[in-house]
Amino acid sequence: MAADQRLWDLDPLAGRRLTLVLSDELNFATWRSEEPQGAVLRDVSALVSGYARKDWDVRMKRALVVLDFPEHGLKARDLMLGIESAGASRGLVCDRVIGERLVKDHVGSDPILLVVGLDNESVRAFRDRIPGVGGAA
């Protein structure tokens, strides 16, 4: 390889893109930057009293749980990311995904990549294959 040549310049798949799974978990700022024309619905004033409080997640950490799975390494209130593809589903602990930043896994037979955004909150899921390229997974 020439001194001025980068490794990915030699990659025949360079410039190709992964297919985004039809789900995102984004913070508002990231979503707004990507969808500047996006619409946010206003509260329905007659129903506001039934909405969850803004600190519902903090309060729920103190609530009792009916099910517990310590044998799987899960805490009672771990926040889970769920993903479904081709009839299979998988759950991953959100804090673990955030901590690893890039997770390569499978949902059934589909290879997937989970990527944490620059905000350290957003998570995107991709099918780990390039359309039209066999063996790219």
GROMACS elastic network, one bead per residue, 0.5 to 0.9 nm:
[ bonds ]
;  ai    aj funct       b0    kb
    1     4     6  0.83072   500
    1     5     6  0.64482   500
    1     6     6  0.81441   500
    1     7     6  0.80647   500
    1    10     6  0.89027   500
    2     5     6  0.52099   500
    2     6     6  0.82981   500
    3     6     6  0.80848   500
    5     8     6  0.85614   500
    5     9     6  0.67449   500
    5    10     6  0.82423   500
    6     9     6  0.53503   500
    6    10     6  0.73565   500
    7    10     6  0.56911   500
    7    11     6  0.71194   500
    8    12     6  0.84734   500
    8    13     6  0.86846   500
    8    14     6  0.64268   500
    9    12     6  0.80707   500
    9    14     6  0.69061   500
   10    13     6  0.88047   500
   10    14     6  0.78858   500
   11    14     6  0.53181   500
   12    15     6  0.86315   500
   13    16     6  0.56601   500
   13    17     6  0.86907   500
   13   130     6  0.84399   500
   13   133     6  0.84888   500
   13   136     6  0.85630   500
   14    17     6  0.85424   500
   16   130     6  0.70623   500
   16   131     6  0.88352   500
   17    20     6  0.89569   500
   17   129     6  0.87885   500
   17   130     6  0.64529   500
   17   131     6  0.83421   500
   18   126     6  0.64519   500
   18   127     6  0.65516   500
   18   128     6  0.65904   500
   18   129     6  0.61430   500
   18   130     6  0.52986   500
   18   131     6  0.75205   500
   19   126     6  0.58965   500
   19   127     6  0.58409   500
   19   128     6  0.78743   500
   19   129     6  0.74874   500
   19   130     6  0.70504   500
   19   131     6  0.75365   500
   20    23     6  0.79565   500
   20    24     6  0.89546   500
   20   124     6  0.78244   500
   20   125     6  0.64896   500
   20   127     6  0.66600   500
   21    24     6  0.79437   500
   21    85     6  0.86457   500
   21   124     6  0.79918   500
   21   125     6  0.57330   500
   21   126     6  0.52957   500
   21   127     6  0.65207   500
   22   125     6  0.83917   500
   22   126     6  0.89215   500
   23    83     6  0.86588   500
   23   124     6  0.74972   500
   23   125     6  0.73179   500
   24   122     6  0.77312   500
   24   123     6  0.65654   500
   24   124     6  0.54463   500
   24   125     6  0.72017   500
   25   121     6  0.81117   500
   25   122     6  0.53378   500
   25   123     6  0.53098   500
   25   124     6  0.65790   500
   26    29     6  0.81170   500
   26    30     6  0.61956   500
   26    31     6  0.60578   500
   26   117     6  0.82340   500
   26   121     6  0.70697   500
   26   123     6  0.65531   500
   26   124     6  0.80214   500
   27    30     6  0.55896   500
   27    31     6  0.63500   500
   27    32     6  0.87032   500
   27   119     6  0.80102   500
   27   121     6  0.68427   500
   27   122     6  0.60010   500
   28    31     6  0.51220   500
   28    32     6  0.59779   500
   28    33     6  0.85691   500
   29    32     6  0.51279   500
   29    33     6  0.61828   500
   29    34     6  0.87238   500
   30    33     6  0.52124   500
   30    34     6  0.63834   500
   30    35     6  0.85710   500
   30   117     6  0.87384   500
   30   119     6  0.81214   500
   30   122     6  0.80336   500
   31    34     6  0.52205   500
   31    35     6  0.58554   500
   31    36     6  0.80305   500
   31    38     6  0.84673   500
   32    35     6  0.50168   500
   32    36     6  0.51921   500
   32    37     6  0.80636   500
   32    38     6  0.71046   500
   33    36     6  0.57676   500
   34    37     6  0.88817   500
   34    38     6  0.87914   500
   35    38     6  0.50950   500
   35    39     6  0.87247   500
   36    39     6  0.85929   500
   41    44     6  0.87488   500
   42    45     6  0.86896   500
   43    46     6  0.86323   500
   43    47     6  0.77251   500
   43    48     6  0.65629   500
   44    47     6  0.54226   500
   44    48     6  0.61574   500
   45    48     6  0.52703   500
   45    49     6  0.81603   500
   46    49     6  0.75184   500
   46    50     6  0.89130   500
   47    50     6  0.55614   500
   47    51     6  0.69626   500
   48    51     6  0.52284   500
   48    52     6  0.86261   500
   49    52     6  0.83365   500
   50    53     6  0.89300   500
   51    54     6  0.88765   500
   52    55     6  0.81584   500
   52    56     6  0.62474   500
   53    56     6  0.52612   500
   53    57     6  0.88284   500
   54    57     6  0.79441   500
   55    58     6  0.54109   500
   55    59     6  0.63858   500
   55    60     6  0.86807   500
   56    59     6  0.51288   500
   56    60     6  0.59694   500
   56    61     6  0.87609   500
   57    60     6  0.50685   500
   57    61     6  0.64856   500
   58    61     6  0.54993   500
   58    62     6  0.74568   500
   59    62     6  0.56962   500
   59    63     6  0.69296   500
   60    63     6  0.50129   500
   60    64     6  0.82977   500
   60    77     6  0.78202   500
   61    64     6  0.82849   500
   61    76     6  0.83677   500
   61    77     6  0.58448   500
   61    78     6  0.87212   500
   62    77     6  0.85982   500
   63    77     6  0.87550   500
   64    76     6  0.84735   500
   65    68     6  0.70703   500
   65    76     6  0.66188   500
   65    77     6  0.78887   500
   67    76     6  0.76799   500
   68    71     6  0.87568   500
   68    74     6  0.78762   500
   68    75     6  0.75462   500
   68    76     6  0.57360   500
   69    72     6  0.56741   500
   69    73     6  0.70587   500
   69    74     6  0.57396   500
   69    75     6  0.72231   500
   69    76     6  0.73062   500
   70    73     6  0.50159   500
   70    74     6  0.51975   500
   70    75     6  0.63562   500
   70    76     6  0.78737   500
   71    74     6  0.74140   500
   72    75     6  0.89433   500
   74    77     6  0.81190   500
   74    78     6  0.65107   500
   74    93     6  0.79750   500
   75    78     6  0.53995   500
   77    80     6  0.89789   500
   78    93     6  0.64838   500
   78    94     6  0.75127   500
   78    95     6  0.79445   500
   79    92     6  0.86033   500
   79    93     6  0.60749   500
   79    94     6  0.55795   500
   79    95     6  0.74263   500
   80    91     6  0.61040   500
   80    92     6  0.54927   500
   80    94     6  0.51750   500
   80    95     6  0.83604   500
   81    90     6  0.82967   500
   81    91     6  0.55296   500
   81    92     6  0.51926   500
   81    93     6  0.62250   500
   81    94     6  0.56598   500
   81    97     6  0.86999   500
   82    89     6  0.71732   500
   82    90     6  0.58355   500
   82    92     6  0.65427   500
   82    93     6  0.89271   500
   83    88     6  0.84705   500
   83    89     6  0.56002   500
   83    90     6  0.54972   500
   83    91     6  0.64612   500
   83    92     6  0.84527   500
   83   107     6  0.74531   500
   83   125     6  0.82413   500
   84    87     6  0.66793   500
   84    88     6  0.55923   500
   84    90     6  0.64873   500
   84    91     6  0.88973   500
   84   107     6  0.68659   500
   84   108     6  0.87629   500
   85    88     6  0.54461   500
   85    89     6  0.63359   500
   85    90     6  0.88869   500
   85   107     6  0.63484   500
   85   108     6  0.74696   500
   85   109     6  0.89615   500
   85   110     6  0.71940   500
   86    89     6  0.83776   500
   86   107     6  0.83196   500
   86   108     6  0.76354   500
   86   109     6  0.84529   500
   86   110     6  0.77795   500
   87   108     6  0.79156   500
   88   107     6  0.59926   500
   88   108     6  0.51094   500
   88   109     6  0.82725   500
   88   110     6  0.88374   500
   89   107     6  0.58382   500
   89   108     6  0.69454   500
   90   106     6  0.82159   500
   90   107     6  0.58738   500
   90   108     6  0.80574   500
   91    94     6  0.89949   500
   92    95     6  0.87902   500
   92    96     6  0.76300   500
   92    97     6  0.72141   500
   93    96     6  0.54399   500
   93    97     6  0.65110   500
   93    98     6  0.88399   500
   94    97     6  0.51711   500
   94    98     6  0.61438   500
   94    99     6  0.85144   500
   94   123     6  0.89761   500
   95    98     6  0.50551   500
   95    99     6  0.59952   500
   95   100     6  0.86082   500
   96   100     6  0.61480   500
   96   101     6  0.84785   500
   97   100     6  0.52067   500
   97   101     6  0.59366   500
   97   102     6  0.71165   500
   97   103     6  0.65691   500
   97   114     6  0.75246   500
   97   115     6  0.81527   500
   97   116     6  0.74304   500
   97   123     6  0.82816   500
   98   101     6  0.51554   500
   98   102     6  0.81212   500
   98   115     6  0.85016   500
   98   116     6  0.60781   500
   98   117     6  0.89231   500
   98   120     6  0.64929   500
   98   121     6  0.69954   500
   98   122     6  0.85277   500
   98   123     6  0.78615   500
   99   102     6  0.86247   500
   99   116     6  0.88005   500
   99   120     6  0.86832   500
  100   103     6  0.65819   500
  100   115     6  0.89767   500
  100   116     6  0.83452   500
  101   114     6  0.77908   500
  101   115     6  0.58773   500
  101   117     6  0.79508   500
  101   120     6  0.80260   500
  101   123     6  0.87165   500
  102   113     6  0.69608   500
  102   114     6  0.56812   500
  102   116     6  0.64319   500
  103   112     6  0.80987   500
  103   113     6  0.55647   500
  103   115     6  0.66424   500
  103   116     6  0.88311   500
  104   111     6  0.73679   500
  104   112     6  0.58647   500
  104   114     6  0.65467   500
  104   115     6  0.89471   500
  104   128     6  0.80984   500
  105   110     6  0.85395   500
  105   111     6  0.58807   500
  105   112     6  0.53423   500
  105   113     6  0.64034   500
  105   114     6  0.80617   500
  105   128     6  0.88890   500
  106   109     6  0.62791   500
  106   110     6  0.54219   500
  106   112     6  0.54391   500
  106   113     6  0.83405   500
  106   128     6  0.89625   500
  107   110     6  0.52199   500
  107   111     6  0.64530   500
  107   112     6  0.69109   500
  108   111     6  0.80364   500
  110   127     6  0.69532   500
  110   128     6  0.76453   500
  110   129     6  0.87596   500
  110   137     6  0.87890   500
  111   126     6  0.86433   500
  111   127     6  0.60215   500
  111   128     6  0.50986   500
  111   129     6  0.73438   500
  111   137     6  0.65667   500
  112   125     6  0.68305   500
  112   126     6  0.55287   500
  112   129     6  0.80807   500
  112   137     6  0.87143   500
  113   124     6  0.81227   500
  113   125     6  0.57174   500
  113   126     6  0.51029   500
  113   127     6  0.63294   500
  113   128     6  0.57832   500
  114   123     6  0.65573   500
  114   124     6  0.56042   500
  114   126     6  0.64155   500
  114   127     6  0.89491   500
  115   122     6  0.82635   500
  115   123     6  0.55750   500
  115   124     6  0.52011   500
  115   125     6  0.64436   500
  115   126     6  0.80862   500
  116   119     6  0.79350   500
  116   120     6  0.60828   500
  116   121     6  0.67705   500
  116   122     6  0.56374   500
  116   124     6  0.64745   500
  117   120     6  0.55351   500
  117   121     6  0.64782   500
  117   123     6  0.59967   500
  117   124     6  0.75069   500
  118   121     6  0.78268   500
  118   122     6  0.77240   500
  119   122     6  0.64740   500
  120   123     6  0.82634   500
  126   129     6  0.83769   500
  127   130     6  0.81302   500
  127   137     6  0.85320   500
  128   136     6  0.77477   500
  128   137     6  0.53502   500
  129   132     6  0.88731   500
  129   133     6  0.76437   500
  129   134     6  0.82945   500
  129   135     6  0.79537   500
  129   136     6  0.53768   500
  130   133     6  0.55752   500
  130   134     6  0.78977   500
  130   135     6  0.88367   500
  130   136     6  0.61053   500
  130   137     6  0.74033   500
  131   134     6  0.80506   500
  131   136     6  0.87704   500
  133   136     6  0.59373   500
  133   137     6  0.88933   500
  134   137     6  0.78689   500
